[in-house]
Amino acid sequence: MRILYTRLDGGLSVVNAARKEDLEKVLGSLTDEAYKAHVRERSVPVDAIDSIEIDDSYVLPEREFRDAWKQNGNLVEHDFIKAKDIQLQRVRTERDLLLVKYDGLQARANDIGDLVEQSRLQVVKAELRSATDSLKALTPTSIQDIKNATADLKVY
Amino acid sequence: MPSALNSATQADQEAGTTSDAFTSPLRQQSHPSASKAWARSSDTALLQSYNMTSFTDIGVGNYTLTVATNFSGDQWGAVATAASDGIFVGAEGFSVTAVSLKCRDHANNLADTGTTLNTVGDQ
């Protein structure tokens, strides 16, 4: 048994119930209705929005953008704006590490007066600083849009 | 010849001082040293459990485990471990019915993982 509900913070929670036979070891014999009532009463907060039972066979989206999940009735969809923000944060985190690395290389180039390397590193750092531009400008309509607009920082 | 032993009551078990009563399977878990509820979960579902009602996926690395029998207060104990290398689990937000597990990687970012939870305390 699974239940979806939307929290007051806008996030989506998914309740996964213990098996009925496992609960019966503690609670004694339960009808299906009593089992569902027990799970719902203890697991779904009183301020939950739109709580609804979903079929165990329903396949939830991949968890890559889990914190961008939103509820549409008994379906789980993505909030693309949240997903974009999550992806931007990931790129920024990766980029910050690279900028630290290139700052170190630039300091060394400055120390030895390597003008060619200094120039190259300035270009690289400028590219890194603009790595989020296409994603920031995007109005996504799918997760694939977000992935397509994400700069590949592995080349650095 | 010794007199017949009686079955320990829940109060006997919780006090843990009686030596002239035997422990029955029904009352065993009432002793202060006994585990009250446990669960083994993936990042999306409850796999095996005892005395657990549900596992709620709140978000990445953020799960709530709800017990089937209330604790007497919120001062109970939980030990939780992660099923993935490099991920650490914190148990917080204790109530009489539930505990929140936050799973974080070495950079302190929330991260999905399977978990194992064991609990002790008075119910």
Interface residues (C-beta under 8 A of the other chain):
Chain A: R7 G11 S13 V14 V15 N16 A17 A18 R19 D22 L23 K25 V26 L27 H38 V39 R42 S43 L60 R63 R66 D67
Chain B: A39 D43 T44 A45 L46 Q48 S49 Y50 N51 M52 T53 S54 F55 T56 D57 I58 G59 V60 T64 T66 A68 T69 T97 D112
